[in-house]
Amino acid sequence: MLPKPLRRVSLYFRKRRNRPLCEIIDKLHQATGGPVNVLDIGGSLVFWLSIPEITRKKCSIHTLNLPGVLEKLPTEEESLRKTVTMIVGDARDLSMFADQSFDMVICNSVIEHVGNWLDMRVAANEARRVGKRGWFQAPAFEFPLEQHFLLPFIHWLADPLQVRIIKLFRPSFKALSVDDQYMAVYHTRPLTRAQFAALLPDTDMLSERLLFPKSHVAIW
């Protein structure tokens, strides 16, 4: 978990980044007059806490996660459980859903964790298939601070070097098995703007900047 000061900074950027998403949800709600049917792939409830309550109430929210992801939540997040439909599934296989079955598909800082390039491409294609509209966000490879392990520059290095450096600065990581260490690095892949555009072609691309690009957002 992030230290409290960093959590505040992260929340500030998240709220600012989410403004275009809130505007899309508001417009969809106005157009239909009913709840906006949303699939949040890999969704976390803390993400929805950064969305204004007035906007959340316009949505029928479904979160899709691997088993056990949304267990033992903090009190504030636990309070949202009753307003969210939780689905167990995999971002790479949304075959349980028909084409265009959701008004909006959201994927916030998840696609970089699904695996290799092929896995990310499959996940992106599945999201485009089931969502009429979409909002995807991923951490920028160009940003010097890796935003999962919170260490500078490591994501620019080969996997063995990443593992060695993370073990030096993260005691809990050192306690993991070698297999778990490499799997953690393998499933943390920040993306360049060009990579993100290749995964999600024909979308509106935005880049949040803090001197360097900090994250990329694709909207359709």
mmCIF file of the C-alpha atoms, coordinates in Angstrom:
data_MODEL
# 
_entry.id   MODEL 
# 
loop_
_atom_site.group_PDB 
_atom_site.id 
_atom_site.type_symbol 
_atom_site.label_atom_id 
_atom_site.label_alt_id 
_atom_site.label_comp_id 
_atom_site.label_asym_id 
_atom_site.label_entity_id 
_atom_site.label_seq_id 
_atom_site.pdbx_PDB_ins_code 
_atom_site.Cartn_x 
_atom_site.Cartn_y 
_atom_site.Cartn_z 
_atom_site.occupancy 
_atom_site.B_iso_or_equiv 
_atom_site.pdbx_formal_charge 
_atom_site.auth_seq_id 
_atom_site.auth_comp_id 
_atom_site.auth_asym_id 
_atom_site.auth_atom_id 
_atom_site.pdbx_PDB_model_num 
ATOM 1   C CA . MET A 1 1   ? 0.000   0.000   0.000   1.00 0.00 ? 1   MET A CA 1 
ATOM 2   C CA . LEU A 1 2   ? 1.187   3.524   -0.794  1.00 0.00 ? 2   LEU A CA 1 
ATOM 3   C CA . PRO A 1 3   ? 2.283   5.817   2.065   1.00 0.00 ? 3   PRO A CA 1 
ATOM 4   C CA . LYS A 1 4   ? -0.452  8.291   3.017   1.00 0.00 ? 4   LYS A CA 1 
ATOM 5   C CA . PRO A 1 5   ? 1.134   11.352  1.281   1.00 0.00 ? 5   PRO A CA 1 
ATOM 6   C CA . LEU A 1 6   ? 1.577   9.360   -1.936  1.00 0.00 ? 6   LEU A CA 1 
ATOM 7   C CA . ARG A 1 7   ? -2.001  8.086   -1.703  1.00 0.00 ? 7   ARG A CA 1 
ATOM 8   C CA . ARG A 1 8   ? -3.202  11.688  -1.638  1.00 0.00 ? 8   ARG A CA 1 
ATOM 9   C CA . VAL A 1 9   ? -1.102  12.556  -4.687  1.00 0.00 ? 9   VAL A CA 1 
ATOM 10  C CA . SER A 1 10  ? -2.307  9.429   -6.490  1.00 0.00 ? 10  SER A CA 1 
ATOM 11  C CA . LEU A 1 11  ? -5.942  10.257  -5.685  1.00 0.00 ? 11  LEU A CA 1 
ATOM 12  C CA . TYR A 1 12  ? -5.486  13.798  -7.016  1.00 0.00 ? 12  TYR A CA 1 
ATOM 13  C CA . PHE A 1 13  ? -4.138  12.536  -10.352 1.00 0.00 ? 13  PHE A CA 1 
ATOM 14  C CA . ARG A 1 14  ? -6.781  9.817   -10.545 1.00 0.00 ? 14  ARG A CA 1 
ATOM 15  C CA . LYS A 1 15  ? -9.627  12.276  -10.035 1.00 0.00 ? 15  LYS A CA 1 
ATOM 16  C CA . ARG A 1 16  ? -8.195  14.619  -12.652 1.00 0.00 ? 16  ARG A CA 1 
ATOM 17  C CA . ARG A 1 17  ? -7.647  11.751  -15.083 1.00 0.00 ? 17  ARG A CA 1 
ATOM 18  C CA . ASN A 1 18  ? -11.184 10.472  -14.531 1.00 0.00 ? 18  ASN A CA 1 
ATOM 19  C CA . ARG A 1 19  ? -12.938 13.695  -15.552 1.00 0.00 ? 19  ARG A CA 1 
ATOM 20  C CA . PRO A 1 20  ? -13.334 12.665  -19.229 1.00 0.00 ? 20  PRO A CA 1 
ATOM 21  C CA . LEU A 1 21  ? -14.710 9.303   -18.058 1.00 0.00 ? 21  LEU A CA 1 
ATOM 22  C CA . CYS A 1 22  ? -17.283 11.014  -15.838 1.00 0.00 ? 22  CYS A CA 1 
ATOM 23  C CA . GLU A 1 23  ? -18.312 13.249  -18.737 1.00 0.00 ? 23  GLU A CA 1 
ATOM 24  C CA . ILE A 1 24  ? -18.879 10.203  -20.981 1.00 0.00 ? 24  ILE A CA 1 
ATOM 25  C CA . ILE A 1 25  ? -20.964 8.474   -18.306 1.00 0.00 ? 25  ILE A CA 1 
ATOM 26  C CA . ASP A 1 26  ? -23.033 11.635  -17.787 1.00 0.00 ? 26  ASP A CA 1 
ATOM 27  C CA . LYS A 1 27  ? -23.704 11.946  -21.536 1.00 0.00 ? 27  LYS A CA 1 
ATOM 28  C CA . LEU A 1 28  ? -24.643 8.274   -21.883 1.00 0.00 ? 28  LEU A CA 1 
ATOM 29  C CA . HIS A 1 29  ? -27.029 8.596   -18.953 1.00 0.00 ? 29  HIS A CA 1 
ATOM 30  C CA . GLN A 1 30  ? -28.626 11.692  -20.455 1.00 0.00 ? 30  GLN A CA 1 
ATOM 31  C CA . ALA A 1 31  ? -29.023 9.949   -23.818 1.00 0.00 ? 31  ALA A CA 1 
ATOM 32  C CA . THR A 1 32  ? -30.720 6.816   -22.465 1.00 0.00 ? 32  THR A CA 1 
ATOM 33  C CA . GLY A 1 33  ? -32.376 8.110   -19.315 1.00 0.00 ? 33  GLY A CA 1 
ATOM 34  C CA . GLY A 1 34  ? -31.384 4.911   -17.534 1.00 0.00 ? 34  GLY A CA 1 
ATOM 35  C CA . PRO A 1 35  ? -28.366 3.415   -15.761 1.00 0.00 ? 35  PRO A CA 1 
ATOM 36  C CA . VAL A 1 36  ? -25.159 3.146   -17.797 1.00 0.00 ? 36  VAL A CA 1 
ATOM 37  C CA . ASN A 1 37  ? -24.244 -0.557  -17.940 1.00 0.00 ? 37  ASN A CA 1 
ATOM 38  C CA . VAL A 1 38  ? -20.527 -0.643  -17.058 1.00 0.00 ? 38  VAL A CA 1 
ATOM 39  C CA . LEU A 1 39  ? -18.010 -3.501  -17.055 1.00 0.00 ? 39  LEU A CA 1 
ATOM 40  C CA . ASP A 1 40  ? -14.889 -2.634  -15.068 1.00 0.00 ? 40  ASP A CA 1 
ATOM 41  C CA . ILE A 1 41  ? -12.227 -5.167  -16.091 1.00 0.00 ? 41  ILE A CA 1 
ATOM 42  C CA . GLY A 1 42  ? -9.960  -5.916  -13.150 1.00 0.00 ? 42  GLY A CA 1 
ATOM 43  C CA . GLY A 1 43  ? -11.855 -3.199  -11.334 1.00 0.00 ? 43  GLY A CA 1 
ATOM 44  C CA . SER A 1 44  ? -11.038 -2.085  -7.824  1.00 0.00 ? 44  SER A CA 1 
ATOM 45  C CA . LEU A 1 45  ? -13.543 -0.435  -5.530  1.00 0.00 ? 45  LEU A CA 1 
ATOM 46  C CA . VAL A 1 46  ? -11.001 2.212   -4.552  1.00 0.00 ? 46  VAL A CA 1 
ATOM 47  C CA . PHE A 1 47  ? -11.114 3.340   -8.173  1.00 0.00 ? 47  PHE A CA 1 
ATOM 48  C CA . TRP A 1 48  ? -14.864 3.890   -7.885  1.00 0.00 ? 48  TRP A CA 1 
ATOM 49  C CA . LEU A 1 49  ? -14.346 5.901   -4.708  1.00 0.00 ? 49  LEU A CA 1 
ATOM 50  C CA . SER A 1 50  ? -12.478 8.388   -6.913  1.00 0.00 ? 50  SER A CA 1 
ATOM 51  C CA . ILE A 1 51  ? -15.596 8.764   -9.081  1.00 0.00 ? 51  ILE A CA 1 
ATOM 52  C CA . PRO A 1 52  ? -18.117 11.298  -7.695  1.00 0.00 ? 52  PRO A CA 1 
ATOM 53  C CA . GLU A 1 53  ? -21.103 9.629   -6.065  1.00 0.00 ? 53  GLU A CA 1 
ATOM 54  C CA . ILE A 1 54  ? -23.489 11.526  -8.346  1.00 0.00 ? 54  ILE A CA 1 
ATOM 55  C CA . THR A 1 55  ? -21.808 9.829   -11.329 1.00 0.00 ? 55  THR A CA 1 
ATOM 56  C CA . ARG A 1 56  ? -21.602 6.387   -9.674  1.00 0.00 ? 56  ARG A CA 1 
ATOM 57  C CA . LYS A 1 57  ? -25.363 6.471   -9.113  1.00 0.00 ? 57  LYS A CA 1 
ATOM 58  C CA . LYS A 1 58  ? -25.879 6.765   -12.871 1.00 0.00 ? 58  LYS A CA 1 
ATOM 59  C CA . CYS A 1 59  ? -24.139 3.409   -13.428 1.00 0.00 ? 59  CYS A CA 1 
ATOM 60  C CA . SER A 1 60  ? -24.908 -0.254  -13.102 1.00 0.00 ? 60  SER A CA 1 
ATOM 61  C CA . ILE A 1 61  ? -21.372 -1.363  -12.216 1.00 0.00 ? 61  ILE A CA 1 
ATOM 62  C CA . HIS A 1 62  ? -19.996 -4.848  -12.847 1.00 0.00 ? 62  HIS A CA 1 
ATOM 63  C CA . THR A 1 63  ? -16.408 -5.625  -11.838 1.00 0.00 ? 63  THR A CA 1 
ATOM 64  C CA . LEU A 1 64  ? -14.569 -8.591  -13.323 1.00 0.00 ? 64  LEU A CA 1 
ATOM 65  C CA . ASN A 1 65  ? -11.632 -10.049 -11.391 1.00 0.00 ? 65  ASN A CA 1 
ATOM 66  C CA . LEU A 1 66  ? -9.697  -13.224 -10.762 1.00 0.00 ? 66  LEU A CA 1 
ATOM 67  C CA . PRO A 1 67  ? -10.871 -15.217 -7.704  1.00 0.00 ? 67  PRO A CA 1 
ATOM 68  C CA . GLY A 1 68  ? -10.131 -13.670 -4.317  1.00 0.00 ? 68  GLY A CA 1 
ATOM 69  C CA . VAL A 1 69  ? -9.075  -10.240 -5.567  1.00 0.00 ? 69  VAL A CA 1 
ATOM 70  C CA . LEU A 1 70  ? -11.808 -8.274  -3.807  1.00 0.00 ? 70  LEU A CA 1 
ATOM 71  C CA . GLU A 1 71  ? -11.658 -9.954  -0.409  1.00 0.00 ? 71  GLU A CA 1 
ATOM 72  C CA . LYS A 1 72  ? -10.896 -8.378  3.007   1.00 0.00 ? 72  LYS A CA 1 
ATOM 73  C CA . LEU A 1 73  ? -11.414 -4.833  1.752   1.00 0.00 ? 73  LEU A CA 1 
ATOM 74  C CA . PRO A 1 74  ? -10.927 -1.659  3.799   1.00 0.00 ? 74  PRO A CA 1 
ATOM 75  C CA . THR A 1 75  ? -14.137 -0.371  5.399   1.00 0.00 ? 75  THR A CA 1 
ATOM 76  C CA . GLU A 1 76  ? -14.619 2.455   2.915   1.00 0.00 ? 76  GLU A CA 1 
ATOM 77  C CA . GLU A 1 77  ? -14.373 0.109   -0.058  1.00 0.00 ? 77  GLU A CA 1 
ATOM 78  C CA . GLU A 1 78  ? -16.483 -2.550  1.638   1.00 0.00 ? 78  GLU A CA 1 
ATOM 79  C CA . SER A 1 79  ? -19.334 -0.034  1.762   1.00 0.00 ? 79  SER A CA 1 
ATOM 80  C CA . LEU A 1 80  ? -19.496 -0.079  -2.056  1.00 0.00 ? 80  LEU A CA 1 
ATOM 81  C CA . ARG A 1 81  ? -19.955 -3.847  -2.310  1.00 0.00 ? 81  ARG A CA 1 
ATOM 82  C CA . LYS A 1 82  ? -23.747 -3.688  -2.210  1.00 0.00 ? 82  LYS A CA 1 
ATOM 83  C CA . THR A 1 83  ? -23.785 -1.277  -5.171  1.00 0.00 ? 83  THR A CA 1 
ATOM 84  C CA . VAL A 1 84  ? -21.496 -3.377  -7.399  1.00 0.00 ? 84  VAL A CA 1 
ATOM 85  C CA . THR A 1 85  ? -21.999 -6.739  -9.133  1.00 0.00 ? 85  THR A CA 1 
ATOM 86  C CA . MET A 1 86  ? -18.793 -8.754  -8.762  1.00 0.00 ? 86  MET A CA 1 
ATOM 87  C CA . ILE A 1 87  ? -17.959 -11.293 -11.460 1.00 0.00 ? 87  ILE A CA 1 
ATOM 88  C CA . VAL A 1 88  ? -15.131 -13.842 -11.433 1.00 0.00 ? 88  VAL A CA 1 
ATOM 89  C CA . GLY A 1 89  ? -13.376 -14.004 -14.779 1.00 0.00 ? 89  GLY A CA 1 
ATOM 90  C CA . ASP A 1 90  ? -10.304 -13.304 -16.886 1.00 0.00 ? 90  ASP A CA 1 
ATOM 91  C CA . ALA A 1 91  ? -9.757  -10.183 -19.005 1.00 0.00 ? 91  ALA A CA 1 
ATOM 92  C CA . ARG A 1 92  ? -8.468  -12.390 -21.832 1.00 0.00 ? 92  ARG A CA 1 
ATOM 93  C CA . ASP A 1 93  ? -11.701 -14.359 -22.094 1.00 0.00 ? 93  ASP A CA 1 
ATOM 94  C CA . LEU A 1 94  ? -14.978 -12.450 -21.957 1.00 0.00 ? 94  LEU A CA 1 
ATOM 95  C CA . SER A 1 95  ? -16.903 -15.124 -23.852 1.00 0.00 ? 95  SER A CA 1 
ATOM 96  C CA . MET A 1 96  ? -19.574 -15.073 -21.121 1.00 0.00 ? 96  MET A CA 1 
ATOM 97  C CA . PHE A 1 97  ? -20.671 -11.721 -22.595 1.00 0.00 ? 97  PHE A CA 1 
ATOM 98  C CA . ALA A 1 98  ? -22.275 -11.063 -25.985 1.00 0.00 ? 98  ALA A CA 1 
ATOM 99  C CA . ASP A 1 99  ? -20.912 -8.516  -28.446 1.00 0.00 ? 99  ASP A CA 1 
ATOM 100 C CA . GLN A 1 100 ? -21.592 -4.900  -27.435 1.00 0.00 ? 100 GLN A CA 1 
ATOM 101 C CA . SER A 1 101 ? -23.318 -6.025  -24.244 1.00 0.00 ? 101 SER A CA 1 
ATOM 102 C CA . PHE A 1 102 ? -22.043 -3.095  -22.141 1.00 0.00 ? 102 PHE A CA 1 
ATOM 103 C CA . ASP A 1 103 ? -22.567 0.615   -22.651 1.00 0.00 ? 103 ASP A CA 1 
ATOM 104 C CA . MET A 1 104 ? -19.084 1.256   -21.239 1.00 0.00 ? 104 MET A CA 1 
ATOM 105 C CA . VAL A 1 105 ? -15.989 -0.854  -20.620 1.00 0.00 ? 105 VAL A CA 1 
ATOM 106 C CA . ILE A 1 106 ? -13.378 0.450   -18.171 1.00 0.00 ? 106 ILE A CA 1 
ATOM 107 C CA . CYS A 1 107 ? -9.890  -0.921  -17.632 1.00 0.00 ? 107 CYS A CA 1 
ATOM 108 C CA . ASN A 1 108 ? -7.804  1.108   -15.182 1.00 0.00 ? 108 ASN A CA 1 
ATOM 109 C CA . SER A 1 109 ? -4.142  0.095   -14.698 1.00 0.00 ? 109 SER A CA 1 
ATOM 110 C CA . VAL A 1 110 ? -4.915  -3.546  -15.484 1.00 0.00 ? 110 VAL A CA 1 
ATOM 111 C CA . ILE A 1 111 ? -3.920  -4.380  -19.055 1.00 0.00 ? 111 ILE A CA 1 
ATOM 112 C CA . GLU A 1 112 ? -0.220  -4.094  -18.182 1.00 0.00 ? 112 GLU A CA 1 
ATOM 113 C CA . HIS A 1 113 ? -0.699  -6.942  -15.669 1.00 0.00 ? 113 HIS A CA 1 
ATOM 114 C CA . VAL A 1 114 ? -2.387  -9.566  -17.875 1.00 0.00 ? 114 VAL A CA 1 
ATOM 115 C CA . GLY A 1 115 ? 0.814   -11.052 -19.326 1.00 0.00 ? 115 GLY A CA 1 
ATOM 116 C CA . ASN A 1 116 ? 2.838   -10.735 -22.510 1.00 0.00 ? 116 ASN A CA 1 
ATOM 117 C CA . TRP A 1 117 ? 2.028   -8.740  -25.641 1.00 0.00 ? 117 TRP A CA 1 
ATOM 118 C CA . LEU A 1 118 ? -0.246  -11.456 -27.003 1.00 0.00 ? 118 LEU A CA 1 
ATOM 119 C CA . ASP A 1 119 ? -2.189  -11.579 -23.723 1.00 0.00 ? 119 ASP A CA 1 
ATOM 120 C CA . MET A 1 120 ? -2.604  -7.792  -23.748 1.00 0.00 ? 120 MET A CA 1 
ATOM 121 C CA . ARG A 1 121 ? -3.751  -7.822  -27.368 1.00 0.00 ? 121 ARG A CA 1 
ATOM 122 C CA . VAL A 1 122 ? -6.358  -10.525 -26.656 1.00 0.00 ? 122 VAL A CA 1 
ATOM 123 C CA . ALA A 1 123 ? -7.616  -8.592  -23.606 1.00 0.00 ? 123 ALA A CA 1 
ATOM 124 C CA . ALA A 1 124 ? -7.867  -5.357  -25.586 1.00 0.00 ? 124 ALA A CA 1 
ATOM 125 C CA . ASN A 1 125 ? -9.750  -7.079  -28.420 1.00 0.00 ? 125 ASN A CA 1 
ATOM 126 C CA . GLU A 1 126 ? -12.184 -8.689  -25.982 1.00 0.00 ? 126 GLU A CA 1 
ATOM 127 C CA . ALA A 1 127 ? -12.901 -5.332  -24.348 1.00 0.00 ? 127 ALA A CA 1 
ATOM 128 C CA . ARG A 1 128 ? -13.535 -3.694  -27.727 1.00 0.00 ? 128 ARG A CA 1 
ATOM 129 C CA . ARG A 1 129 ? -15.885 -6.552  -28.595 1.00 0.00 ? 129 ARG A CA 1 
ATOM 130 C CA . VAL A 1 130 ? -18.127 -6.290  -25.529 1.00 0.00 ? 130 VAL A CA 1 
ATOM 131 C CA . GLY A 1 131 ? -18.079 -2.513  -24.991 1.00 0.00 ? 131 GLY A CA 1 
ATOM 132 C CA . LYS A 1 132 ? -19.897 0.075   -27.091 1.00 0.00 ? 132 LYS A CA 1 
ATOM 133 C CA . ARG A 1 133 ? -17.709 2.732   -25.476 1.00 0.00 ? 133 ARG A CA 1 
ATOM 134 C CA . GLY A 1 134 ? -14.464 2.325   -23.602 1.00 0.00 ? 134 GLY A CA 1 
ATOM 135 C CA . TRP A 1 135 ? -11.946 3.981   -21.295 1.00 0.00 ? 135 TRP A CA 1 
ATOM 136 C CA . PHE A 1 136 ? -8.547  2.287   -20.892 1.00 0.00 ? 136 PHE A CA 1 
ATOM 137 C CA . GLN A 1 137 ? -5.661  3.577   -18.781 1.00 0.00 ? 137 GLN A CA 1 
ATOM 138 C CA . ALA A 1 138 ? -2.127  2.226   -18.365 1.00 0.00 ? 138 ALA A CA 1 
ATOM 139 C CA . PRO A 1 139 ? 1.038   3.521   -16.666 1.00 0.00 ? 139 PRO A CA 1 
ATOM 140 C CA . ALA A 1 140 ? 3.504   5.055   -19.101 1.00 0.00 ? 140 ALA A CA 1 
ATOM 141 C CA . PHE A 1 141 ? 6.756   3.234   -19.806 1.00 0.00 ? 141 PHE A CA 1 
ATOM 142 C CA . GLU A 1 142 ? 8.277   6.659   -20.426 1.00 0.00 ? 142 GLU A CA 1 
ATOM 143 C CA . PHE A 1 143 ? 7.836   7.738   -16.782 1.00 0.00 ? 143 PHE A CA 1 
ATOM 144 C CA . PRO A 1 144 ? 11.065  7.226   -14.785 1.00 0.00 ? 144 PRO A CA 1 
ATOM 145 C CA . LEU A 1 145 ? 9.349   5.972   -11.617 1.00 0.00 ? 145 LEU A CA 1 
ATOM 146 C CA . GLU A 1 146 ? 7.901   2.488   -12.011 1.00 0.00 ? 146 GLU A CA 1 
ATOM 147 C CA . GLN A 1 147 ? 4.434   2.880   -10.506 1.00 0.00 ? 147 GLN A CA 1 
ATOM 148 C CA . HIS A 1 148 ? 3.842   -0.606  -9.100  1.00 0.00 ? 148 HIS A CA 1 
ATOM 149 C CA . PHE A 1 149 ? 7.044   -1.270  -7.156  1.00 0.00 ? 149 PHE A CA 1 
ATOM 150 C CA . LEU A 1 150 ? 7.685   2.488   -6.792  1.00 0.00 ? 150 LEU A CA 1 
ATOM 151 C CA . LEU A 1 151 ? 11.332  2.258   -7.789  1.00 0.00 ? 151 LEU A CA 1 
ATOM 152 C CA . PRO A 1 152 ? 12.978  4.493   -10.406 1.00 0.00 ? 152 PRO A CA 1 
ATOM 153 C CA . PHE A 1 153 ? 14.096  3.188   -13.793 1.00 0.00 ? 153 PHE A CA 1 
ATOM 154 C CA . ILE A 1 154 ? 13.716  -0.547  -13.038 1.00 0.00 ? 154 ILE A CA 1 
ATOM 155 C CA . HIS A 1 155 ? 11.066  -1.112  -15.733 1.00 0.00 ? 155 HIS A CA 1 
ATOM 156 C CA . TRP A 1 156 ? 13.664  -0.043  -18.307 1.00 0.00 ? 156 TRP A CA 1 
ATOM 157 C CA . LEU A 1 157 ? 15.874  -3.003  -17.335 1.00 0.00 ? 157 LEU A CA 1 
ATOM 158 C CA . ALA A 1 158 ? 15.839  -6.720  -18.151 1.00 0.00 ? 158 ALA A CA 1 
ATOM 159 C CA . ASP A 1 159 ? 13.759  -8.958  -15.889 1.00 0.00 ? 159 ASP A CA 1 
ATOM 160 C CA . PRO A 1 160 ? 16.721  -10.509 -13.959 1.00 0.00 ? 160 PRO A CA 1 
ATOM 161 C CA . LEU A 1 161 ? 18.032  -7.044  -13.106 1.00 0.00 ? 161 LEU A CA 1 
ATOM 162 C CA . GLN A 1 162 ? 14.570  -5.919  -12.025 1.00 0.00 ? 162 GLN A CA 1 
ATOM 163 C CA . VAL A 1 163 ? 14.275  -8.891  -9.684  1.00 0.00 ? 163 VAL A CA 1 
ATOM 164 C CA . ARG A 1 164 ? 17.703  -8.244  -8.132  1.00 0.00 ? 164 ARG A CA 1 
ATOM 165 C CA . ILE A 1 165 ? 16.983  -4.541  -7.548  1.00 0.00 ? 165 ILE A CA 1 
ATOM 166 C CA . ILE A 1 166 ? 13.492  -5.067  -6.137  1.00 0.00 ? 166 ILE A CA 1 
ATOM 167 C CA . LYS A 1 167 ? 14.886  -7.629  -3.661  1.00 0.00 ? 167 LYS A CA 1 
ATOM 168 C CA . LEU A 1 168 ? 17.358  -5.016  -2.412  1.00 0.00 ? 168 LEU A CA 1 
ATOM 169 C CA . PHE A 1 169 ? 14.669  -2.442  -1.630  1.00 0.00 ? 169 PHE A CA 1 
ATOM 170 C CA . ARG A 1 170 ? 11.549  -4.504  -0.915  1.00 0.00 ? 170 ARG A CA 1 
ATOM 171 C CA . PRO A 1 171 ? 12.059  -7.092  1.877   1.00 0.00 ? 171 PRO A CA 1 
ATOM 172 C CA . SER A 1 172 ? 8.602   -8.595  1.321   1.00 0.00 ? 172 SER A CA 1 
ATOM 173 C CA . PHE A 1 173 ? 9.548   -9.264  -2.311  1.00 0.00 ? 173 PHE A CA 1 
ATOM 174 C CA . LYS A 1 174 ? 12.746  -11.024 -1.222  1.00 0.00 ? 174 LYS A CA 1 
ATOM 175 C CA . ALA A 1 175 ? 10.654  -13.424 0.874   1.00 0.00 ? 175 ALA A CA 1 
ATOM 176 C CA . LEU A 1 176 ? 8.807   -14.643 -2.245  1.00 0.00 ? 176 LEU A CA 1 
ATOM 177 C CA . SER A 1 177 ? 9.871   -17.744 -4.148  1.00 0.00 ? 177 SER A CA 1 
ATOM 178 C CA . VAL A 1 178 ? 11.967  -17.197 -7.263  1.00 0.00 ? 178 VAL A CA 1 
ATOM 179 C CA . ASP A 1 179 ? 8.984   -18.229 -9.374  1.00 0.00 ? 179 ASP A CA 1 
ATOM 180 C CA . ASP A 1 180 ? 6.718   -15.664 -7.693  1.00 0.00 ? 180 ASP A CA 1 
ATOM 181 C CA . GLN A 1 181 ? 9.361   -12.947 -8.043  1.00 0.00 ? 181 GLN A CA 1 
ATOM 182 C CA . TYR A 1 182 ? 9.656   -13.454 -11.786 1.00 0.00 ? 182 TYR A CA 1 
ATOM 183 C CA . MET A 1 183 ? 5.899   -13.772 -12.208 1.00 0.00 ? 183 MET A CA 1 
ATOM 184 C CA . ALA A 1 184 ? 5.423   -10.438 -10.407 1.00 0.00 ? 184 ALA A CA 1 
ATOM 185 C CA . VAL A 1 185 ? 7.869   -8.728  -12.777 1.00 0.00 ? 185 VAL A CA 1 
ATOM 186 C CA . TYR A 1 186 ? 6.455   -10.548 -15.825 1.00 0.00 ? 186 TYR A CA 1 
ATOM 187 C CA . HIS A 1 187 ? 2.964   -9.276  -14.982 1.00 0.00 ? 187 HIS A CA 1 
ATOM 188 C CA . THR A 1 188 ? 4.030   -5.646  -14.587 1.00 0.00 ? 188 THR A CA 1 
ATOM 189 C CA . ARG A 1 189 ? 4.527   -4.145  -18.047 1.00 0.00 ? 189 ARG A CA 1 
ATOM 190 C CA . PRO A 1 190 ? 4.107   -0.340  -18.389 1.00 0.00 ? 190 PRO A CA 1 
ATOM 191 C CA . LEU A 1 191 ? 3.355   0.661   -21.978 1.00 0.00 ? 191 LEU A CA 1 
ATOM 192 C CA . THR A 1 192 ? 4.649   3.315   -24.342 1.00 0.00 ? 192 THR A CA 1 
ATOM 193 C CA . ARG A 1 193 ? 2.122   5.513   -26.083 1.00 0.00 ? 193 ARG A CA 1 
ATOM 194 C CA . ALA A 1 194 ? 2.907   3.741   -29.386 1.00 0.00 ? 194 ALA A CA 1 
ATOM 195 C CA . GLN A 1 195 ? 2.314   0.314   -27.820 1.00 0.00 ? 195 GLN A CA 1 
ATOM 196 C CA . PHE A 1 196 ? -0.960  1.467   -26.273 1.00 0.00 ? 196 PHE A CA 1 
ATOM 197 C CA . ALA A 1 197 ? -2.121  2.903   -29.594 1.00 0.00 ? 197 ALA A CA 1 
ATOM 198 C CA . ALA A 1 198 ? -1.258  -0.391  -31.319 1.00 0.00 ? 198 ALA A CA 1 
ATOM 199 C CA . LEU A 1 199 ? -3.323  -2.358  -28.790 1.00 0.00 ? 199 LEU A CA 1 
ATOM 200 C CA . LEU A 1 200 ? -6.261  0.060   -29.068 1.00 0.00 ? 200 LEU A CA 1 
ATOM 201 C CA . PRO A 1 201 ? -6.246  1.497   -32.605 1.00 0.00 ? 201 PRO A CA 1 
ATOM 202 C CA . ASP A 1 202 ? -8.768  4.083   -33.771 1.00 0.00 ? 202 ASP A CA 1 
ATOM 203 C CA . THR A 1 203 ? -9.274  5.494   -30.266 1.00 0.00 ? 203 THR A CA 1 
ATOM 204 C CA . ASP A 1 204 ? -8.698  8.951   -28.823 1.00 0.00 ? 204 ASP A CA 1 
ATOM 205 C CA . MET A 1 205 ? -5.341  8.884   -27.049 1.00 0.00 ? 205 MET A CA 1 
ATOM 206 C CA . LEU A 1 206 ? -4.510  11.125  -24.093 1.00 0.00 ? 206 LEU A CA 1 
ATOM 207 C CA . SER A 1 207 ? -1.275  11.243  -22.097 1.00 0.00 ? 207 SER A CA 1 
ATOM 208 C CA . GLU A 1 208 ? -1.151  12.546  -18.543 1.00 0.00 ? 208 GLU A CA 1 
ATOM 209 C CA . ARG A 1 209 ? 2.185   14.277  -17.922 1.00 0.00 ? 209 ARG A CA 1 
ATOM 210 C CA . LEU A 1 210 ? 4.326   15.064  -14.908 1.00 0.00 ? 210 LEU A CA 1 
ATOM 211 C CA . LEU A 1 211 ? 7.324   16.385  -16.887 1.00 0.00 ? 211 LEU A CA 1 
ATOM 212 C CA . PHE A 1 212 ? 7.358   12.933  -18.553 1.00 0.00 ? 212 PHE A CA 1 
ATOM 213 C CA . PRO A 1 213 ? 4.257   11.036  -19.684 1.00 0.00 ? 213 PRO A CA 1 
ATOM 214 C CA . LYS A 1 214 ? 2.886   9.435   -16.505 1.00 0.00 ? 214 LYS A CA 1 
ATOM 215 C CA . SER A 1 215 ? -0.019  7.451   -17.942 1.00 0.00 ? 215 SER A CA 1 
ATOM 216 C CA . HIS A 1 216 ? -1.825  6.898   -21.217 1.00 0.00 ? 216 HIS A CA 1 
ATOM 217 C CA . VAL A 1 217 ? -5.586  6.805   -21.726 1.00 0.00 ? 217 VAL A CA 1 
ATOM 218 C CA . ALA A 1 218 ? -7.476  5.447   -24.740 1.00 0.00 ? 218 ALA A CA 1 
ATOM 219 C CA . ILE A 1 219 ? -11.133 6.416   -25.230 1.00 0.00 ? 219 ILE A CA 1 
ATOM 220 C CA . TRP A 1 220 ? -13.612 5.180   -27.831 1.00 0.00 ? 220 TRP A CA 1 
# 
